[in-house]
Amino acid sequence: MSRKFFVGGNWKMNGDKASLGELIKTLNSAKLDPNTVEMTIAPHTCVVKQQQNKEGHVSVIRARINGWLTQLYSEVVCGAPSIYLEFARTKLDPKIGVAAQNCYKVKGGAFTGEISPAMIKDVGVHWVILGHSERRWVFGETDALIGQKCAHALENGLGVIACIGEKLDEREAGITEKVINAQTKHFADNIKDWSKVVLAYEPVWAIGTGKTASPAQAQDVHDKLRQWVKANVSEAVANSVRIIYGGSVTGGTCKELGGMKDVDGFLVGGAALKPEFVDIINAKQ
Ligand SMILES: O=C(CO)COP(=O)(O)O
């Protein structure tokens, strides 16, 4: 089954209107393979590579139904600090999505400092990142709380980028799979509709350290995750859910990682603030 490549940029607590505005200009003007169009000729999705001659006539140079070319377009979503969500949504080209980096588990009330999915949607934003390791390990969010947030976000129509990942001592102790499965179960128990969920495997030891997981390490965990989803959710969900990798992804490492069978995209931190993010978006072309 073909899964649309998904590239998330997590800006974390970085930038200001000036620098994010510059980044947004770069993203809006980036060449995201404009010659490729996707059209639906029921019941198939057909991807067509076209070329235009000097007279403006368009001809099809390559086309394929449900095959390799369907990967040419990536879904791109930028995770902005909450104070800049509306700024990002207003300035970014509509073909690029925006995500909040967190949200709370209820619609509203006396929860100083929090934002709700209803507020996120109110400013035109449709995604939220939940369970990021910085929320878990800097701010002490538990699996249970993250699960409740996930259920509430989905019920309120947001897409969820659900983050999981082991710490270095857990990898060294050989319990990566156990840790990842337990974190995924807390999400899964709170997900009714998987079509709006992207699973992000982000090994904590690879985040912001410059130590990317090797393509083989990433593939190994992604494969095991897909098997877990198959056994505990369904085969259909296992085949369709995007499992993306995060942790020191750069323009230099993205192609090899993105070539792995079960790596369906990335969640990018540092490099998402630089023009090389465009190379990462296009890693699959
Ligand atoms: O945490 C990350 C994305 O959510 C990854 O961050 P880096 O790409 O900076 O390692």
The ligand as a MOL file (V3000), in Angstrom:
LIG
                    3D

  0  0  0     0  0            999 V3000
M  V30 BEGIN CTAB
M  V30 COUNTS 10 9 0 0 0
M  V30 BEGIN ATOM
M  V30 1 O 12.4560 16.5860 18.3880 0
M  V30 2 C 12.5330 16.5850 17.1680 0
M  V30 3 C 11.3550 16.8150 16.3270 0
M  V30 4 O 10.1840 16.7840 17.0660 0
M  V30 5 C 13.8240 16.3610 16.5040 0
M  V30 6 O 14.6530 17.4220 16.7810 0
M  V30 7 P 16.0810 17.5310 16.0200 0
M  V30 8 O 15.7680 17.3260 14.5470 0
M  V30 9 O 16.5620 18.9090 16.3250 0
M  V30 10 O 16.9250 16.4420 16.5660 0
M  V30 END ATOM
M  V30 BEGIN BOND
M  V30 1 2 1 2
M  V30 2 1 2 3
M  V30 3 1 2 5
M  V30 4 1 3 4
M  V30 5 1 5 6
M  V30 6 1 6 7
M  V30 7 2 7 8
M  V30 8 1 7 9
M  V30 9 1 7 10
M  V30 END BOND
M  V30 END CTAB
M  END
